Every structure is written in structure tokens, then in C-alpha cells.
């Protein structure tokens, strides 16, 4: 499985506070695990926005937006 990070995702990630960064890292790893194994973590809060565009909840205010293809995940925002 190929994993890509959009430049906007990386720019926004750099600006986050360290505790929030850790939460986003955890969410990203859970999304990757879900796509590879099919095991859904409790509290991930995945929601289909439209088509192949999805969001996962990192905390009450932070969401990770990504798209899924056949063999790839692109983290967008």
C-alpha cells in the first residue's frame, strides 16, 4: 500500500502543537491499519464525505481528511 502526504497536510501538521501532533500521528496510523488489515479502532470516527474522500476524527476539533484508492492512501488535510 502506497501512502502519500499532500503538501497542505504537511504544512498544517508543522503548525500544530506537540500534543495535537501526537493525536494526528495516532489517527493516521489507525487509518493505515484500517486500510491494511480491516481492523477498525474504537473512537476513530470515520465518515465518508463524498466518493473516495473520507475524514477521521483525531479529537473534538481536529479531523484528518484523506482519499483512498485501490492501493494508496492520500492524506490531504
PDB file of N, CA, C and O in Angstrom, chain B, residues numbered from 101:
ATOM      1  N   UNK B 101       0.842  -1.177   0.000  1.00  0.00           N
ATOM      2  CA  UNK B 101       0.000   0.000   0.000  1.00  0.00           C
ATOM      3  C   UNK B 101       0.887   1.240   0.000  1.00  0.00           C
ATOM      4  O   UNK B 101       1.806   1.361   0.810  1.00  0.00           O
ATOM      5  N   UNK B 102       0.599   2.152  -0.914  1.00  0.00           N
ATOM      6  CA  UNK B 102       1.331   3.410  -1.028  1.00  0.00           C
ATOM      7  C   UNK B 102       0.661   4.462  -0.144  1.00  0.00           C
ATOM      8  O   UNK B 102      -0.566   4.541  -0.086  1.00  0.00           O
ATOM      9  N   UNK B 103       1.462   5.256   0.533  1.00  0.00           N
ATOM     10  CA  UNK B 103       0.941   6.319   1.406  1.00  0.00           C
ATOM     11  C   UNK B 103       1.568   7.636   0.961  1.00  0.00           C
ATOM     12  O   UNK B 103       2.788   7.753   0.855  1.00  0.00           O
ATOM     13  N   UNK B 104       0.713   8.624   0.705  1.00  0.00           N
ATOM     14  CA  UNK B 104       1.162   9.937   0.256  1.00  0.00           C
ATOM     15  C   UNK B 104       0.635  11.003   1.215  1.00  0.00           C
ATOM     16  O   UNK B 104      -0.453  10.869   1.775  1.00  0.00           O
ATOM     17  N   UNK B 105       1.416  12.050   1.391  1.00  0.00           N
ATOM     18  CA  UNK B 105       1.013  13.194   2.203  1.00  0.00           C
ATOM     19  C   UNK B 105       1.035  14.435   1.317  1.00  0.00           C
ATOM     20  O   UNK B 105       2.069  14.780   0.745  1.00  0.00           O
ATOM     21  N   UNK B 106      -0.098  15.095   1.208  1.00  0.00           N
ATOM     22  CA  UNK B 106      -0.183  16.308   0.394  1.00  0.00           C
ATOM     23  C   UNK B 106       0.634  17.417   1.048  1.00  0.00           C
ATOM     24  O   UNK B 106       0.758  17.447   2.272  1.00  0.00           O
ATOM     25  N   UNK B 107       1.192  18.329   0.252  1.00  0.00           N
ATOM     26  CA  UNK B 107       1.953  19.446   0.830  1.00  0.00           C
ATOM     27  C   UNK B 107       1.139  20.262   1.837  1.00  0.00           C
ATOM     28  O   UNK B 107       1.685  20.722   2.839  1.00  0.00           O
ATOM     29  N   UNK B 108      -0.148  20.444   1.585  1.00  0.00           N
ATOM     30  CA  UNK B 108      -1.003  21.180   2.525  1.00  0.00           C
ATOM     31  C   UNK B 108      -1.098  20.452   3.855  1.00  0.00           C
ATOM     32  O   UNK B 108      -1.094  21.089   4.909  1.00  0.00           O
ATOM     33  N   UNK B 109      -1.184  19.112   3.822  1.00  0.00           N
ATOM     34  CA  UNK B 109      -1.230  18.319   5.049  1.00  0.00           C
ATOM     35  C   UNK B 109       0.045  18.532   5.858  1.00  0.00           C
ATOM     36  O   UNK B 109      -0.015  18.748   7.069  1.00  0.00           O
ATOM     37  N   UNK B 110       1.189  18.473   5.200  1.00  0.00           N
ATOM     38  CA  UNK B 110       2.467  18.627   5.896  1.00  0.00           C
ATOM     39  C   UNK B 110       2.645  20.039   6.456  1.00  0.00           C
ATOM     40  O   UNK B 110       3.174  20.210   7.554  1.00  0.00           O
ATOM     41  N   UNK B 111       2.202  21.053   5.701  1.00  0.00           N
ATOM     42  CA  UNK B 111       2.292  22.440   6.189  1.00  0.00           C
ATOM     43  C   UNK B 111       1.446  22.635   7.439  1.00  0.00           C
ATOM     44  O   UNK B 111       1.904  23.216   8.423  1.00  0.00           O
ATOM     45  N   UNK B 112       0.217  22.149   7.395  1.00  0.00           N
ATOM     46  CA  UNK B 112      -0.667  22.302   8.549  1.00  0.00           C
ATOM     47  C   UNK B 112      -0.174  21.485   9.742  1.00  0.00           C
ATOM     48  O   UNK B 112      -0.287  21.921  10.887  1.00  0.00           O
ATOM     49  N   UNK B 113       0.371  20.305   9.469  1.00  0.00           N
ATOM     50  CA  UNK B 113       0.870  19.450  10.533  1.00  0.00           C
ATOM     51  C   UNK B 113       2.007  20.123  11.298  1.00  0.00           C
ATOM     52  O   UNK B 113       2.080  20.014  12.522  1.00  0.00           O
ATOM     53  N   UNK B 114       2.891  20.818  10.585  1.00  0.00           N
ATOM     54  CA  UNK B 114       4.018  21.506  11.225  1.00  0.00           C
ATOM     55  C   UNK B 114       3.559  22.582  12.203  1.00  0.00           C
ATOM     56  O   UNK B 114       4.244  22.856  13.189  1.00  0.00           O
ATOM     57  N   UNK B 115       2.404  23.193  11.940  1.00  0.00           N
ATOM     58  CA  UNK B 115       1.917  24.293  12.770  1.00  0.00           C
ATOM     59  C   UNK B 115       1.186  23.837  14.028  1.00  0.00           C
ATOM     60  O   UNK B 115       0.878  24.663  14.887  1.00  0.00           O
ATOM     61  N   UNK B 116       0.905  22.555  14.154  1.00  0.00           N
ATOM     62  CA  UNK B 116       0.152  22.055  15.300  1.00  0.00           C
ATOM     63  C   UNK B 116       1.015  22.010  16.557  1.00  0.00           C
ATOM     64  O   UNK B 116       2.238  21.884  16.484  1.00  0.00           O
ATOM     65  N   UNK B 117       0.361  22.113  17.703  1.00  0.00           N
ATOM     66  CA  UNK B 117       1.039  21.957  18.992  1.00  0.00           C
ATOM     67  C   UNK B 117       1.461  20.501  19.153  1.00  0.00           C
ATOM     68  O   UNK B 117       0.819  19.611  18.595  1.00  0.00           O
ATOM     69  N   UNK B 118       2.538  20.241  19.913  1.00  0.00           N
ATOM     70  CA  UNK B 118       3.036  18.862  20.065  1.00  0.00           C
ATOM     71  C   UNK B 118       1.988  17.838  20.530  1.00  0.00           C
ATOM     72  O   UNK B 118       1.955  16.739  19.975  1.00  0.00           O
ATOM     73  N   UNK B 119       1.129  18.139  21.523  1.00  0.00           N
ATOM     74  CA  UNK B 119       0.144  17.115  21.898  1.00  0.00           C
ATOM     75  C   UNK B 119      -0.859  16.814  20.777  1.00  0.00           C
ATOM     76  O   UNK B 119      -1.297  15.675  20.616  1.00  0.00           O
ATOM     77  N   UNK B 120      -1.213  17.836  20.013  1.00  0.00           N
ATOM     78  CA  UNK B 120      -2.148  17.650  18.909  1.00  0.00           C
ATOM     79  C   UNK B 120      -1.473  16.851  17.792  1.00  0.00           C
ATOM     80  O   UNK B 120      -2.110  16.021  17.143  1.00  0.00           O
ATOM     81  N   UNK B 121      -0.166  17.107  17.569  1.00  0.00           N
ATOM     82  CA  UNK B 121       0.589  16.343  16.565  1.00  0.00           C
ATOM     83  C   UNK B 121       0.564  14.854  16.892  1.00  0.00           C
ATOM     84  O   UNK B 121       0.382  14.022  16.003  1.00  0.00           O
ATOM     85  N   UNK B 122       0.745  14.525  18.155  1.00  0.00           N
ATOM     86  CA  UNK B 122       0.737  13.120  18.570  1.00  0.00           C
ATOM     87  C   UNK B 122      -0.619  12.483  18.284  1.00  0.00           C
ATOM     88  O   UNK B 122      -0.688  11.334  17.849  1.00  0.00           O
ATOM     89  N   UNK B 123      -1.696  13.227  18.528  1.00  0.00           N
ATOM     90  CA  UNK B 123      -3.030  12.718  18.236  1.00  0.00           C
ATOM     91  C   UNK B 123      -3.238  12.479  16.753  1.00  0.00           C
ATOM     92  O   UNK B 123      -3.849  11.487  16.357  1.00  0.00           O
ATOM     93  N   UNK B 124      -2.728  13.392  15.931  1.00  0.00           N
ATOM     94  CA  UNK B 124      -2.851  13.241  14.475  1.00  0.00           C
ATOM     95  C   UNK B 124      -2.022  12.047  14.005  1.00  0.00           C
ATOM     96  O   UNK B 124      -2.468  11.285  13.147  1.00  0.00           O
ATOM     97  N   UNK B 125      -0.820  11.877  14.559  1.00  0.00           N
ATOM     98  CA  UNK B 125       0.014  10.725  14.197  1.00  0.00           C
ATOM     99  C   UNK B 125      -0.704   9.420  14.527  1.00  0.00           C
ATOM    100  O   UNK B 125      -0.680   8.475  13.739  1.00  0.00           O
ATOM    101  N   UNK B 126      -1.342   9.373  15.695  1.00  0.00           N
ATOM    102  CA  UNK B 126      -2.083   8.184  16.107  1.00  0.00           C
ATOM    103  C   UNK B 126      -3.238   7.912  15.159  1.00  0.00           C
ATOM    104  O   UNK B 126      -3.473   6.769  14.767  1.00  0.00           O
ATOM    105  N   UNK B 127      -3.961   8.972  14.790  1.00  0.00           N
ATOM    106  CA  UNK B 127      -5.085   8.819  13.874  1.00  0.00           C
ATOM    107  C   UNK B 127      -4.622   8.319  12.516  1.00  0.00           C
ATOM    108  O   UNK B 127      -5.245   7.427  11.939  1.00  0.00           O
ATOM    109  N   UNK B 128      -3.534   8.885  11.999  1.00  0.00           N
ATOM    110  CA  UNK B 128      -3.003   8.453  10.709  1.00  0.00           C
ATOM    111  C   UNK B 128      -2.609   6.982  10.762  1.00  0.00           C
ATOM    112  O   UNK B 128      -2.903   6.234   9.830  1.00  0.00           O
ATOM    113  N   UNK B 129      -1.952   6.554  11.833  1.00  0.00           N
ATOM    114  CA  UNK B 129      -1.545   5.152  11.931  1.00  0.00           C
ATOM    115  C   UNK B 129      -2.759   4.230  12.041  1.00  0.00           C
ATOM    116  O   UNK B 129      -2.734   3.115  11.521  1.00  0.00           O
ATOM    117  N   UNK B 130      -3.822   4.682  12.713  1.00  0.00           N
ATOM    118  CA  UNK B 130      -5.043   3.878  12.810  1.00  0.00           C
ATOM    119  C   UNK B 130      -5.738   3.762  11.457  1.00  0.00           C
ATOM    120  O   UNK B 130      -6.278   2.708  11.121  1.00  0.00           O
ATOM    121  N   UNK B 131      -5.726   4.841  10.683  1.00  0.00           N
ATOM    122  CA  UNK B 131      -6.331   4.803   9.341  1.00  0.00           C
ATOM    123  C   UNK B 131      -5.545   3.841   8.449  1.00  0.00           C
ATOM    124  O   UNK B 131      -6.136   3.055   7.709  1.00  0.00           O
ATOM    125  N   UNK B 132      -4.220   3.904   8.518  1.00  0.00           N
ATOM    126  CA  UNK B 132      -3.389   2.995   7.725  1.00  0.00           C
ATOM    127  C   UNK B 132      -3.653   1.555   8.137  1.00  0.00           C
ATOM    128  O   UNK B 132      -3.778   0.677   7.284  1.00  0.00           O
ATOM    129  N   UNK B 133      -3.739   1.307   9.444  1.00  0.00           N
ATOM    130  CA  UNK B 133      -4.022  -0.034   9.947  1.00  0.00           C
ATOM    131  C   UNK B 133      -5.387  -0.516   9.462  1.00  0.00           C
ATOM    132  O   UNK B 133      -5.537  -1.677   9.081  1.00  0.00           O
ATOM    133  N   UNK B 134      -6.376   0.365   9.476  1.00  0.00           N
ATOM    134  CA  UNK B 134      -7.709   0.004   8.999  1.00  0.00           C
ATOM    135  C   UNK B 134      -7.676  -0.406   7.535  1.00  0.00           C
ATOM    136  O   UNK B 134      -8.301  -1.395   7.153  1.00  0.00           O
ATOM    137  N   UNK B 135      -6.959   0.341   6.718  1.00  0.00           N
ATOM    138  CA  UNK B 135      -6.896   0.049   5.284  1.00  0.00           C
ATOM    139  C   UNK B 135      -6.122  -1.230   4.990  1.00  0.00           C
ATOM    140  O   UNK B 135      -6.441  -1.948   4.042  1.00  0.00           O
ATOM    141  N   UNK B 136      -5.113  -1.514   5.794  1.00  0.00           N
ATOM    142  CA  UNK B 136      -4.289  -2.701   5.543  1.00  0.00           C
ATOM    143  C   UNK B 136      -4.898  -3.970   6.106  1.00  0.00           C
ATOM    144  O   UNK B 136      -4.841  -5.017   5.462  1.00  0.00           O
ATOM    145  N   UNK B 137      -5.484  -3.899   7.304  1.00  0.00           N
ATOM    146  CA  UNK B 137      -5.962  -5.111   7.963  1.00  0.00           C
ATOM    147  C   UNK B 137      -7.478  -5.200   8.061  1.00  0.00           C
ATOM    148  O   UNK B 137      -8.025  -6.293   8.207  1.00  0.00           O
ATOM    149  N   UNK B 138      -8.157  -4.071   7.982  1.00  0.00           N
ATOM    150  CA  UNK B 138      -9.615  -4.079   8.135  1.00  0.00           C
ATOM    151  C   UNK B 138     -10.067  -3.977   9.577  1.00  0.00           C
ATOM    152  O   UNK B 138     -11.267  -4.014   9.848  1.00  0.00           O
ATOM    153  N   UNK B 139      -9.121  -3.848  10.525  1.00  0.00           N
ATOM    154  CA  UNK B 139      -9.464  -3.711  11.934  1.00  0.00           C
ATOM    155  C   UNK B 139      -9.761  -2.254  12.254  1.00  0.00           C
ATOM    156  O   UNK B 139      -8.881  -1.398  12.151  1.00  0.00           O
ATOM    157  N   UNK B 140     -10.991  -1.974  12.641  1.00  0.00           N
ATOM    158  CA  UNK B 140     -11.399  -0.598  12.938  1.00  0.00           C
ATOM    159  C   UNK B 140     -11.197  -0.310  14.417  1.00  0.00           C
ATOM    160  O   UNK B 140     -11.683  -1.057  15.266  1.00  0.00           O
ATOM    161  N   UNK B 141     -10.485   0.764  14.734  1.00  0.00           N
ATOM    162  CA  UNK B 141     -10.233   1.156  16.113  1.00  0.00           C
ATOM    163  C   UNK B 141     -11.445   1.886  16.687  1.00  0.00           C
ATOM    164  O   UNK B 141     -12.161   2.586  15.971  1.00  0.00           O
ATOM    165  N   UNK B 142     -11.657   1.714  17.966  1.00  0.00           N
ATOM    166  CA  UNK B 142     -12.751   2.385  18.645  1.00  0.00           C
ATOM    167  C   UNK B 142     -12.446   3.882  18.725  1.00  0.00           C
ATOM    168  O   UNK B 142     -11.325   4.269  19.055  1.00  0.00           O
ATOM    169  N   UNK B 143     -13.436   4.719  18.427  1.00  0.00           N
ATOM    170  CA  UNK B 143     -13.285   6.158  18.550  1.00  0.00           C
ATOM    171  C   UNK B 143     -12.639   6.836  17.367  1.00  0.00           C
ATOM    172  O   UNK B 143     -12.352   8.031  17.429  1.00  0.00           O
ATOM    173  N   UNK B 144     -12.402   6.117  16.300  1.00  0.00           N
ATOM    174  CA  UNK B 144     -11.754   6.717  15.136  1.00  0.00           C
ATOM    175  C   UNK B 144     -12.697   7.668  14.411  1.00  0.00           C
ATOM    176  O   UNK B 144     -12.244   8.649  13.820  1.00  0.00           O
ATOM    177  N   UNK B 145     -13.975   7.404  14.443  1.00  0.00           N
ATOM    178  CA  UNK B 145     -14.963   8.312  13.872  1.00  0.00           C
ATOM    179  C   UNK B 145     -14.784   8.557  12.390  1.00  0.00           C
ATOM    180  O   UNK B 145     -14.674   9.704  11.958  1.00  0.00           O
ATOM    181  N   UNK B 146     -14.754   7.499  11.613  1.00  0.00           N
ATOM    182  CA  UNK B 146     -14.573   7.638  10.168  1.00  0.00           C
ATOM    183  C   UNK B 146     -15.906   7.991   9.521  1.00  0.00           C
ATOM    184  O   UNK B 146     -16.954   7.443   9.860  1.00  0.00           O
ATOM    185  N   UNK B 147     -15.829   8.925   8.578  1.00  0.00           N
ATOM    186  CA  UNK B 147     -17.036   9.393   7.901  1.00  0.00           C
ATOM    187  C   UNK B 147     -16.704   9.607   6.428  1.00  0.00           C
ATOM    188  O   UNK B 147     -15.674  10.196   6.100  1.00  0.00           O
ATOM    189  N   UNK B 148     -17.576   9.128   5.541  1.00  0.00           N
ATOM    190  CA  UNK B 148     -17.400   9.330   4.109  1.00  0.00           C
ATOM    191  C   UNK B 148     -17.955  10.700   3.758  1.00  0.00           C
ATOM    192  O   UNK B 148     -19.136  10.970   3.976  1.00  0.00           O
ATOM    193  N   UNK B 149     -17.108  11.566   3.214  1.00  0.00           N
ATOM    194  CA  UNK B 149     -17.548  12.898   2.829  1.00  0.00           C
ATOM    195  C   UNK B 149     -18.215  12.874   1.461  1.00  0.00           C
ATOM    196  O   UNK B 149     -19.297  13.434   1.285  1.00  0.00           O
ATOM    197  N   UNK B 150     -17.573  12.226   0.492  1.00  0.00           N
ATOM    198  CA  UNK B 150     -18.148  12.001  -0.833  1.00  0.00           C
ATOM    199  C   UNK B 150     -17.173  11.154  -1.636  1.00  0.00           C
ATOM    200  O   UNK B 150     -15.958  11.312  -1.517  1.00  0.00           O
ATOM    201  N   UNK B 151     -17.696  10.275  -2.437  1.00  0.00           N
ATOM    202  CA  UNK B 151     -16.859   9.425  -3.283  1.00  0.00           C
ATOM    203  C   UNK B 151     -15.757   8.727  -2.515  1.00  0.00           C
ATOM    204  O   UNK B 151     -16.029   7.944  -1.605  1.00  0.00           O
ATOM    205  N   UNK B 152     -14.516   9.004  -2.874  1.00  0.00           N
ATOM    206  CA  UNK B 152     -13.377   8.382  -2.194  1.00  0.00           C
ATOM    207  C   UNK B 152     -12.740   9.309  -1.163  1.00  0.00           C
ATOM    208  O   UNK B 152     -11.614   9.062  -0.730  1.00  0.00           O
ATOM    209  N   UNK B 153     -13.434  10.365  -0.764  1.00  0.00           N
ATOM    210  CA  UNK B 153     -12.943  11.329   0.217  1.00  0.00           C
ATOM    211  C   UNK B 153     -13.520  10.997   1.593  1.00  0.00           C
ATOM    212  O   UNK B 153     -14.736  10.913   1.764  1.00  0.00           O
ATOM    213  N   UNK B 154     -12.631  10.809   2.572  1.00  0.00           N
ATOM    214  CA  UNK B 154     -13.019  10.385   3.915  1.00  0.00           C
ATOM    215  C   UNK B 154     -12.420  11.321   4.956  1.00  0.00           C
ATOM    216  O   UNK B 154     -11.468  12.051   4.681  1.00  0.00           O
ATOM    217  N   UNK B 155     -12.999  11.286   6.169  1.00  0.00           N
ATOM    218  CA  UNK B 155     -12.401  12.001   7.295  1.00  0.00           C
ATOM    219  C   UNK B 155     -12.382  11.086   8.508  1.00  0.00           C
ATOM    220  O   UNK B 155     -13.270  10.255   8.696  1.00  0.00           O
ATOM    221  N   UNK B 156     -11.356  11.257   9.323  1.00  0.00           N
ATOM    222  CA  UNK B 156     -11.217  10.526  10.578  1.00  0.00           C
ATOM    223  C   UNK B 156     -11.026  11.553  11.682  1.00  0.00           C
ATOM    224  O   UNK B 156     -10.313  12.540  11.503  1.00  0.00           O
ATOM    225  N   UNK B 157     -11.655  11.322  12.811  1.00  0.00           N
ATOM    226  CA  UNK B 157     -11.601  12.260  13.924  1.00  0.00           C
ATOM    227  C   UNK B 157     -10.351  12.010  14.764  1.00  0.00           C
ATOM    228  O   UNK B 157     -10.118  10.897  15.236  1.00  0.00           O
ATOM    229  N   UNK B 158      -9.546  13.066  14.945  1.00  0.00           N
ATOM    230  CA  UNK B 158      -8.371  12.983  15.800  1.00  0.00           C
ATOM    231  C   UNK B 158      -8.730  13.402  17.227  1.00  0.00           C
ATOM    232  O   UNK B 158      -8.341  12.749  18.195  1.00  0.00           O
ATOM    233  N   UNK B 159      -9.476  14.497  17.340  1.00  0.00           N
ATOM    234  CA  UNK B 159     -10.052  14.919  18.624  1.00  0.00           C
ATOM    235  C   UNK B 159     -11.330  15.689  18.304  1.00  0.00           C
ATOM    236  O   UNK B 159     -11.805  15.645  17.169  1.00  0.00           O
ATOM    237  N   UNK B 160     -11.884  16.381  19.267  1.00  0.00           N
ATOM    238  CA  UNK B 160     -13.160  17.052  19.025  1.00  0.00           C
ATOM    239  C   UNK B 160     -13.084  18.123  17.944  1.00  0.00           C
ATOM    240  O   UNK B 160     -14.077  18.385  17.264  1.00  0.00           O
ATOM    241  N   UNK B 161     -11.922  18.743  17.777  1.00  0.00           N
ATOM    242  CA  UNK B 161     -11.797  19.835  16.812  1.00  0.00           C
ATOM    243  C   UNK B 161     -10.968  19.496  15.575  1.00  0.00           C
ATOM    244  O   UNK B 161     -11.086  20.172  14.553  1.00  0.00           O
ATOM    245  N   UNK B 162     -10.146  18.479  15.649  1.00  0.00           N
ATOM    246  CA  UNK B 162      -9.204  18.167  14.574  1.00  0.00           C
ATOM    247  C   UNK B 162      -9.687  16.945  13.793  1.00  0.00           C
ATOM    248  O   UNK B 162     -10.017  15.910  14.371  1.00  0.00           O
ATOM    249  N   UNK B 163      -9.720  17.088  12.468  1.00  0.00           N
ATOM    250  CA  UNK B 163     -10.080  15.997  11.569  1.00  0.00           C
ATOM    251  C   UNK B 163      -8.950  15.770  10.575  1.00  0.00           C
ATOM    252  O   UNK B 163      -8.261  16.709  10.178  1.00  0.00           O
ATOM    253  N   UNK B 164      -8.769  14.532  10.182  1.00  0.00           N
ATOM    254  CA  UNK B 164      -7.792  14.174   9.160  1.00  0.00           C
ATOM    255  C   UNK B 164      -8.591  13.770   7.925  1.00  0.00           C
ATOM    256  O   UNK B 164      -9.361  12.810   7.963  1.00  0.00           O
ATOM    257  N   UNK B 165      -8.405  14.506   6.832  1.00  0.00           N
ATOM    258  CA  UNK B 165      -9.112  14.224   5.586  1.00  0.00           C
ATOM    259  C   UNK B 165      -8.168  13.463   4.661  1.00  0.00           C
ATOM    260  O   UNK B 165      -7.013  13.847   4.473  1.00  0.00           O
ATOM    261  N   UNK B 166      -8.685  12.374   4.086  1.00  0.00           N
ATOM    262  CA  UNK B 166      -7.852  11.546   3.214  1.00  0.00           C
ATOM    263  C   UNK B 166      -8.701  10.944   2.110  1.00  0.00           C
ATOM    264  O   UNK B 166      -9.928  10.904   2.199  1.00  0.00           O
ATOM    265  N   UNK B 167      -8.027  10.478   1.069  1.00  0.00           N
ATOM    266  CA  UNK B 167      -8.715   9.764  -0.003  1.00  0.00           C
ATOM    267  C   UNK B 167      -8.070   8.394  -0.150  1.00  0.00           C
ATOM    268  O   UNK B 167      -6.876   8.217   0.093  1.00  0.00           O
ATOM    269  N   UNK B 168      -8.886   7.439  -0.552  1.00  0.00           N
ATOM    270  CA  UNK B 168      -8.396   6.073  -0.711  1.00  0.00           C
ATOM    271  C   UNK B 168      -8.586   5.626  -2.148  1.00  0.00           C
ATOM    272  O   UNK B 168      -9.641   5.832  -2.748  1.00  0.00           O
ATOM    273  N   UNK B 169      -7.550   5.015  -2.684  1.00  0.00           N
ATOM    274  CA  UNK B 169      -7.606   4.402  -3.994  1.00  0.00           C
ATOM    275  C   UNK B 169      -7.449   2.901  -3.830  1.00  0.00           C
ATOM    276  O   UNK B 169      -7.575   2.381  -2.722  1.00  0.00           O
ATOM    277  N   UNK B 170      -7.179   2.210  -4.912  1.00  0.00           N
ATOM    278  CA  UNK B 170      -7.029   0.758  -4.830  1.00  0.00           C
ATOM    279  C   UNK B 170      -5.876   0.352  -3.919  1.00  0.00           C
ATOM    280  O   UNK B 170      -6.050  -0.457  -3.008  1.00  0.00           O
ATOM    281  N   UNK B 171      -4.708   0.914  -4.165  1.00  0.00           N
ATOM    282  CA  UNK B 171      -3.527   0.561  -3.382  1.00  0.00           C
ATOM    283  C   UNK B 171      -2.832   1.783  -2.823  1.00  0.00           C
ATOM    284  O   UNK B 171      -1.612   1.783  -2.662  1.00  0.00           O
ATOM    285  N   UNK B 172      -3.603   2.840  -2.521  1.00  0.00           N
ATOM    286  CA  UNK B 172      -2.964   4.046  -1.999  1.00  0.00           C
ATOM    287  C   UNK B 172      -3.890   4.801  -1.068  1.00  0.00           C
ATOM    288  O   UNK B 172      -5.114   4.712  -1.155  1.00  0.00           O
ATOM    289  N   UNK B 173      -3.265   5.542  -0.179  1.00  0.00           N
ATOM    290  CA  UNK B 173      -3.964   6.474   0.708  1.00  0.00           C
ATOM    291  C   UNK B 173      -3.276   7.810   0.554  1.00  0.00           C
ATOM    292  O   UNK B 173      -2.049   7.890   0.596  1.00  0.00           O
ATOM    293  N   UNK B 174      -4.062   8.866   0.374  1.00  0.00           N
ATOM    294  CA  UNK B 174      -3.518  10.215   0.268  1.00  0.00           C
ATOM    295  C   UNK B 174      -4.096  11.046   1.400  1.00  0.00           C
ATOM    296  O   UNK B 174      -5.301  11.292   1.446  1.00  0.00           O
ATOM    297  N   UNK B 175      -3.235  11.478   2.312  1.00  0.00           N
ATOM    298  CA  UNK B 175      -3.673  12.336   3.399  1.00  0.00           C
ATOM    299  C   UNK B 175      -3.624  13.782   2.897  1.00  0.00           C
ATOM    300  O   UNK B 175      -2.574  14.273   2.483  1.00  0.00           O
ATOM    301  N   UNK B 176      -4.777  14.450   2.941  1.00  0.00           N
ATOM    302  CA  UNK B 176      -4.930  15.751   2.300  1.00  0.00           C
ATOM    303  C   UNK B 176      -4.877  16.898   3.285  1.00  0.00           C
ATOM    304  O   UNK B 176      -4.081  17.819   3.104  1.00  0.00           O
ATOM    305  N   UNK B 177      -5.691  16.875   4.312  1.00  0.00           N
ATOM    306  CA  UNK B 177      -5.752  17.962   5.313  1.00  0.00           C
ATOM    307  C   UNK B 177      -5.893  17.396   6.696  1.00  0.00           C
ATOM    308  O   UNK B 177      -5.960  18.149   7.667  1.00  0.00           O
TER     309      UNK B 177
END
